[in-house]
Amino acid sequence: MASENVRIMCPNLSCRKVLAVPAAARGKTVRCRNCGTNIKIPKASDASGSASTPRK
């Protein structure tokens, strides 16, 4: 069971908390538990600047 998490930083400048959300949340909107800001999680193809991850 290799369910990876997506790490994303809250865009709220007064929060900037790093969140770990399930990979299944890609393309959806989640809420920061620290400040309540809504964050759109990019789809896998949108993350062009991140390290490559092996696909199965």
Biopython code that builds the backbone (N, CA, C, O; Angstrom):
import numpy as np
from Bio.PDB.StructureBuilder import StructureBuilder

atoms = [
    (1, "MET", "N", (0.843, -1.177, 0.000)),
    (1, "MET", "CA", (0.000, 0.000, 0.000)),
    (1, "MET", "C", (0.886, 1.237, 0.000)),
    (1, "MET", "O", (1.311, 1.697, 1.060)),
    (2, "ALA", "N", (1.167, 1.781, -1.188)),
    (2, "ALA", "CA", (2.087, 2.910, -1.323)),
    (2, "ALA", "C", (1.321, 4.197, -1.564)),
    (2, "ALA", "O", (1.529, 4.863, -2.578)),
    (3, "SER", "N", (0.443, 4.550, -0.648)),
    (3, "SER", "CA", (-0.326, 5.784, -0.777)),
    (3, "SER", "C", (0.535, 6.949, -0.304)),
    (3, "SER", "O", (0.811, 7.088, 0.887)),
    (4, "GLU", "N", (0.956, 7.782, -1.249)),
    (4, "GLU", "CA", (1.824, 8.901, -0.909)),
    (4, "GLU", "C", (1.003, 10.124, -0.532)),
    (4, "GLU", "O", (-0.155, 10.262, -0.924)),
    (5, "ASN", "N", (1.625, 11.001, 0.232)),
    (5, "ASN", "CA", (1.007, 12.265, 0.586)),
    (5, "ASN", "C", (1.600, 13.367, -0.270)),
    (5, "ASN", "O", (2.747, 13.279, -0.711)),
    (6, "VAL", "N", (0.815, 14.397, -0.500)),
    (6, "VAL", "CA", (1.266, 15.588, -1.210)),
    (6, "VAL", "C", (1.548, 16.634, -0.148)),
    (6, "VAL", "O", (0.689, 16.936, 0.681)),
    (7, "ARG", "N", (2.759, 17.190, -0.175)),
    (7, "ARG", "CA", (3.104, 18.242, 0.777)),
    (7, "ARG", "C", (2.948, 19.589, 0.080)),
    (7, "ARG", "O", (3.510, 19.820, -0.990)),
    (8, "ILE", "N", (2.180, 20.468, 0.705)),
    (8, "ILE", "CA", (1.939, 21.786, 0.116)),
    (8, "ILE", "C", (1.926, 22.823, 1.237)),
    (8, "ILE", "O", (1.461, 22.551, 2.344)),
    (9, "MET", "N", (2.441, 24.006, 0.938)),
    (9, "MET", "CA", (2.473, 25.068, 1.937)),
    (9, "MET", "C", (1.231, 25.937, 1.807)),
    (9, "MET", "O", (0.812, 26.271, 0.699)),
    (10, "CYS", "N", (0.655, 26.295, 2.924)),
    (10, "CYS", "CA", (-0.511, 27.175, 2.935)),
    (10, "CYS", "C", (-0.117, 28.511, 2.307)),
    (10, "CYS", "O", (0.903, 29.089, 2.683)),
    (11, "PRO", "N", (-0.912, 29.011, 1.357)),
    (11, "PRO", "CA", (-0.565, 30.282, 0.698)),
    (11, "PRO", "C", (-0.825, 31.522, 1.560)),
    (11, "PRO", "O", (-0.412, 32.622, 1.194)),
    (12, "ASN", "N", (-1.495, 31.358, 2.681)),
    (12, "ASN", "CA", (-1.766, 32.486, 3.573)),
    (12, "ASN", "C", (-0.443, 32.943, 4.192)),
    (12, "ASN", "O", (0.200, 32.177, 4.911)),
    (13, "LEU", "N", (-0.033, 34.180, 3.920)),
    (13, "LEU", "CA", (1.267, 34.677, 4.371)),
    (13, "LEU", "C", (1.411, 34.712, 5.888)),
    (13, "LEU", "O", (2.533, 34.680, 6.395)),
    (14, "SER", "N", (0.314, 34.778, 6.617)),
    (14, "SER", "CA", (0.415, 34.785, 8.067)),
    (14, "SER", "C", (0.389, 33.381, 8.654)),
    (14, "SER", "O", (0.518, 33.223, 9.868)),
    (15, "CYS", "N", (0.225, 32.361, 7.821)),
    (15, "CYS", "CA", (0.168, 30.971, 8.281)),
    (15, "CYS", "C", (1.394, 30.193, 7.792)),
    (15, "CYS", "O", (2.256, 29.820, 8.589)),
    (16, "ARG", "N", (1.467, 29.952, 6.481)),
    (16, "ARG", "CA", (2.577, 29.256, 5.821)),
    (16, "ARG", "C", (2.849, 27.859, 6.377)),
    (16, "ARG", "O", (3.979, 27.376, 6.305)),
    (17, "LYS", "N", (1.829, 27.209, 6.929)),
    (17, "LYS", "CA", (1.988, 25.861, 7.465)),
    (17, "LYS", "C", (2.112, 24.860, 6.320)),
    (17, "LYS", "O", (1.426, 24.986, 5.306)),
    (18, "VAL", "N", (2.989, 23.865, 6.481)),
    (18, "VAL", "CA", (3.142, 22.817, 5.476)),
    (18, "VAL", "C", (2.136, 21.720, 5.792)),
    (18, "VAL", "O", (2.119, 21.166, 6.892)),
    (19, "LEU", "N", (1.300, 21.417, 4.805)),
    (19, "LEU", "CA", (0.256, 20.412, 4.980)),
    (19, "LEU", "C", (0.616, 19.161, 4.205)),
    (19, "LEU", "O", (1.193, 19.244, 3.121)),
    (20, "ALA", "N", (0.279, 18.004, 4.751)),
    (20, "ALA", "CA", (0.453, 16.731, 4.051)),
    (20, "ALA", "C", (-0.950, 16.190, 3.792)),
    (20, "ALA", "O", (-1.652, 15.791, 4.721)),
    (21, "VAL", "N", (-1.350, 16.180, 2.524)),
    (21, "VAL", "CA", (-2.688, 15.699, 2.159)),
    (21, "VAL", "C", (-2.553, 14.453, 1.304)),
    (21, "VAL", "O", (-1.546, 14.294, 0.615)),
    (22, "PRO", "N", (-3.535, 13.569, 1.328)),
    (22, "PRO", "CA", (-3.446, 12.348, 0.526)),
    (22, "PRO", "C", (-3.363, 12.660, -0.969)),
    (22, "PRO", "O", (-3.931, 13.647, -1.437)),
    (23, "ALA", "N", (-2.661, 11.820, -1.702)),
    (23, "ALA", "CA", (-2.521, 12.006, -3.147)),
    (23, "ALA", "C", (-3.881, 11.984, -3.839)),
    (23, "ALA", "O", (-4.028, 12.549, -4.923)),
    (24, "ALA", "N", (-4.868, 11.344, -3.236)),
    (24, "ALA", "CA", (-6.217, 11.295, -3.809)),
    (24, "ALA", "C", (-6.870, 12.675, -3.833)),
    (24, "ALA", "O", (-7.873, 12.867, -4.521)),
    (25, "ALA", "N", (-6.319, 13.641, -3.092)),
    (25, "ALA", "CA", (-6.886, 14.989, -3.041)),
    (25, "ALA", "C", (-6.412, 15.859, -4.196)),
    (25, "ALA", "O", (-6.817, 17.018, -4.286)),
    (26, "ARG", "N", (-5.563, 15.337, -5.087)),
    (26, "ARG", "CA", (-5.083, 16.131, -6.227)),
    (26, "ARG", "C", (-6.258, 16.607, -7.073)),
    (26, "ARG", "O", (-7.156, 15.830, -7.397)),
    (27, "GLY", "N", (-6.245, 17.894, -7.428)),
    (27, "GLY", "CA", (-7.314, 18.478, -8.222)),
    (27, "GLY", "C", (-8.494, 18.954, -7.401)),
    (27, "GLY", "O", (-9.450, 19.500, -7.952)),
    (28, "LYS", "N", (-8.446, 18.757, -6.093)),
    (28, "LYS", "CA", (-9.550, 19.164, -5.220)),
    (28, "LYS", "C", (-9.120, 20.334, -4.348)),
    (28, "LYS", "O", (-7.953, 20.725, -4.351)),
    (29, "THR", "N", (-10.054, 20.879, -3.616)),
    (29, "THR", "CA", (-9.767, 21.969, -2.697)),
    (29, "THR", "C", (-9.838, 21.448, -1.271)),
    (29, "THR", "O", (-10.791, 20.763, -0.900)),
    (30, "VAL", "N", (-8.824, 21.776, -0.469)),
    (30, "VAL", "CA", (-8.800, 21.387, 0.937)),
    (30, "VAL", "C", (-8.708, 22.647, 1.786)),
    (30, "VAL", "O", (-8.417, 23.731, 1.279)),
    (31, "ARG", "N", (-8.953, 22.496, 3.056)),
    (31, "ARG", "CA", (-8.906, 23.632, 3.969)),
    (31, "ARG", "C", (-7.754, 23.456, 4.942)),
    (31, "ARG", "O", (-7.577, 22.380, 5.514)),
    (32, "CYS", "N", (-6.975, 24.503, 5.131)),
    (32, "CYS", "CA", (-5.866, 24.479, 6.083)),
    (32, "CYS", "C", (-6.444, 24.353, 7.489)),
    (32, "CYS", "O", (-7.313, 25.133, 7.881)),
    (33, "ARG", "N", (-5.968, 23.384, 8.234)),
    (33, "ARG", "CA", (-6.479, 23.186, 9.594)),
    (33, "ARG", "C", (-5.997, 24.264, 10.549)),
    (33, "ARG", "O", (-6.593, 24.473, 11.606)),
    (34, "ASN", "N", (-4.914, 24.953, 10.180)),
    (34, "ASN", "CA", (-4.364, 25.971, 11.054)),
    (34, "ASN", "C", (-5.114, 27.300, 10.950)),
    (34, "ASN", "O", (-5.428, 27.915, 11.969)),
    (35, "CYS", "N", (-5.406, 27.751, 9.711)),
    (35, "CYS", "CA", (-6.008, 29.076, 9.537)),
    (35, "CYS", "C", (-7.346, 29.061, 8.804)),
    (35, "CYS", "O", (-8.057, 30.065, 8.811)),
    (36, "GLY", "N", (-7.706, 27.933, 8.167)),
    (36, "GLY", "CA", (-8.992, 27.837, 7.489)),
    (36, "GLY", "C", (-8.989, 28.281, 6.031)),
    (36, "GLY", "O", (-10.048, 28.318, 5.403)),
    (37, "THR", "N", (-7.824, 28.619, 5.477)),
    (37, "THR", "CA", (-7.737, 29.035, 4.077)),
    (37, "THR", "C", (-8.011, 27.851, 3.160)),
    (37, "THR", "O", (-7.515, 26.751, 3.404)),
    (38, "ASN", "N", (-8.793, 28.064, 2.109)),
    (38, "ASN", "CA", (-9.032, 27.026, 1.109)),
    (38, "ASN", "C", (-7.844, 26.972, 0.165)),
    (38, "ASN", "O", (-7.376, 28.003, -0.319)),
    (39, "ILE", "N", (-7.353, 25.749, -0.097)),
    (39, "ILE", "CA", (-6.167, 25.548, -0.923)),
    (39, "ILE", "C", (-6.498, 24.547, -2.016)),
    (39, "ILE", "O", (-6.965, 23.444, -1.733)),
    (40, "LYS", "N", (-6.259, 24.929, -3.266)),
    (40, "LYS", "CA", (-6.458, 24.017, -4.397)),
    (40, "LYS", "C", (-5.199, 23.179, -4.552)),
    (40, "LYS", "O", (-4.108, 23.720, -4.733)),
    (41, "ILE", "N", (-5.345, 21.862, -4.482)),
    (41, "ILE", "CA", (-4.218, 20.947, -4.634)),
    (41, "ILE", "C", (-4.013, 20.710, -6.130)),
    (41, "ILE", "O", (-4.937, 20.272, -6.815)),
    (42, "PRO", "N", (-2.815, 20.992, -6.645)),
    (42, "PRO", "CA", (-2.597, 20.813, -8.084)),
    (42, "PRO", "C", (-2.654, 19.351, -8.487)),
    (42, "PRO", "O", (-2.332, 18.460, -7.700)),
    (43, "LYS", "N", (-3.075, 19.114, -9.741)),
    (43, "LYS", "CA", (-3.061, 17.754, -10.279)),
    (43, "LYS", "C", (-1.627, 17.337, -10.514)),
    (43, "LYS", "O", (-0.735, 18.184, -10.550)),
    (44, "ALA", "N", (-1.391, 16.053, -10.673)),
    (44, "ALA", "CA", (-0.029, 15.531, -10.847)),
    (44, "ALA", "C", (0.666, 16.164, -12.036)),
    (44, "ALA", "O", (1.866, 16.430, -11.961)),
    (45, "SER", "N", (-0.041, 16.418, -13.134)),
    (45, "SER", "CA", (0.578, 16.995, -14.322)),
    (45, "SER", "C", (0.908, 18.477, -14.135)),
    (45, "SER", "O", (1.731, 19.015, -14.875)),
    (46, "ASP", "N", (0.278, 19.153, -13.155)),
    (46, "ASP", "CA", (0.540, 20.567, -12.905)),
    (46, "ASP", "C", (1.813, 20.785, -12.091)),
    (46, "ASP", "O", (2.352, 21.891, -12.086)),
    (47, "ALA", "N", (2.299, 19.762, -11.410)),
    (47, "ALA", "CA", (3.463, 19.901, -10.538)),
    (47, "ALA", "C", (4.743, 19.705, -11.341)),
    (47, "ALA", "O", (5.478, 18.743, -11.115)),
    (48, "SER", "N", (5.012, 20.609, -12.274)),
    (48, "SER", "CA", (6.153, 20.448, -13.172)),
    (48, "SER", "C", (7.478, 20.748, -12.486)),
    (48, "SER", "O", (8.505, 20.218, -12.909)),
    (49, "GLY", "N", (7.496, 21.571, -11.450)),
    (49, "GLY", "CA", (8.745, 21.937, -10.806)),
    (49, "GLY", "C", (9.166, 20.995, -9.698)),
    (49, "GLY", "O", (10.267, 21.142, -9.165)),
    (50, "SER", "N", (8.334, 20.032, -9.328)),
    (50, "SER", "CA", (8.686, 19.145, -8.234)),
    (50, "SER", "C", (9.502, 17.959, -8.715)),
    (50, "SER", "O", (9.600, 17.713, -9.917)),
    (51, "ALA", "N", (10.079, 17.234, -7.792)),
    (51, "ALA", "CA", (10.869, 16.050, -8.139)),
    (51, "ALA", "C", (9.959, 15.002, -8.766)),
    (51, "ALA", "O", (8.795, 14.866, -8.388)),
    (52, "SER", "N", (10.495, 14.279, -9.711)),
    (52, "SER", "CA", (9.680, 13.286, -10.391)),
    (52, "SER", "C", (9.395, 12.109, -9.471)),
    (52, "SER", "O", (10.259, 11.670, -8.713)),
    (53, "THR", "N", (8.194, 11.616, -9.550)),
    (53, "THR", "CA", (7.793, 10.460, -8.746)),
    (53, "THR", "C", (7.502, 9.300, -9.669)),
    (53, "THR", "O", (6.881, 9.486, -10.716)),
    (54, "PRO", "N", (7.935, 8.111, -9.305)),
    (54, "PRO", "CA", (7.684, 6.959, -10.170)),
    (54, "PRO", "C", (6.197, 6.620, -10.204)),
    (54, "PRO", "O", (5.533, 6.608, -9.167)),
    (55, "ARG", "N", (5.683, 6.345, -11.393)),
    (55, "ARG", "CA", (4.286, 5.973, -11.539)),
    (55, "ARG", "C", (4.182, 4.478, -11.681)),
    (55, "ARG", "O", (5.024, 3.849, -12.323)),
    (56, "LYS", "N", (3.157, 3.903, -11.088)),
    (56, "LYS", "CA", (2.972, 2.456, -11.143)),
    (56, "LYS", "C", (1.842, 2.088, -12.037)),
    (56, "LYS", "O", (1.545, 0.905, -12.202)),
]
sb = StructureBuilder()
sb.init_structure("model")
sb.init_model(0)
sb.init_chain("A")
sb.init_seg("    ")
for serial, (resi, resn, name, xyz) in enumerate(atoms, 1):
    if name == "N":
        sb.init_residue(resn, " ", resi, " ")
    sb.init_atom(name, np.array(xyz, "f"), 0.0, 1.0, " ", f" {name:<3s}", serial, name[0])
structure = sb.get_structure()
